Amino acid sequence: MARSAARPTGPGRLSAEEAAKLPDRLLDAALKLFTERGYAQTTMDEIAREAGASTKTVYSRFANKGEIMQAVVQRNVGQITERVASSAINPMQGELRAFLLALGAQIGAAFDKETTGITRLTYAEAYHFPLLADLYAEVTGRAVTGIRRGLERAREEGLLETREDLAQAAALCFGMMSERPRISAVLGRHLTRAEIQAHVAAAVDLFLRGCGYAQPETKSDATRKRPQRRPPERR
């Protein structure tokens, strides 16, 4: 992800510490401009200025803008997938609906400025840079796999009636939960936290009803259903 390291100032050669930070500084600058202005509208000169470096320095490391884009994507693939993995919710613990609600809320909240910029860049440039498509597939694939595992567990426990392909069902569930928050963010119209939660809850409940999900009975449910003893009549 983009870093906020200070740019070097003043003339002269870079120190060893500044030279070590230069590659990341160039990629941070490129990512910022690509996501804010678009790949086509960004020039090598602008990347150099944003990074506080000379155009000659940029060209000494990258032959053209396409090479910078490839380097940006390669670096961020590892960073994003690591972040997704570290914050993953375990689908094998807890009740299915609660898991889906938590996952959907997490996905919706993930669309901060930087993630939204990368998503927008992916939609615009993945055709020309397949690594962007690979990154998108990796991140969304992890979420879909988690949903599939949760559905499989529910079916094994006799709580899910559907006999449909659960991999396909998981992909549909992911789309229902994430499409509106994602597209709204890309269009610059981020949903509020309350709007995300309401959308996710509606999507999850509609999906589970369609799959014939029988939510397990809790102790409080059983208590409410237990017939109450009538008090003895007074004579």
NORWOCOR-V596953 format. One line per field, one symbol per residue. burial: # if it has 24 or more other ideal C-beta (glycine too) atoms within 12 Angstrom, else .. Layout:
burial=???
//
This chain:
burial=##..................###############...#..#.#.###.##.#...##..##..#..######.###.###..#...##.#...#################..############...#.##..##.###.##########.###....#.#...#..######.#######..##....#....#..###.##..##..#.#......................
//
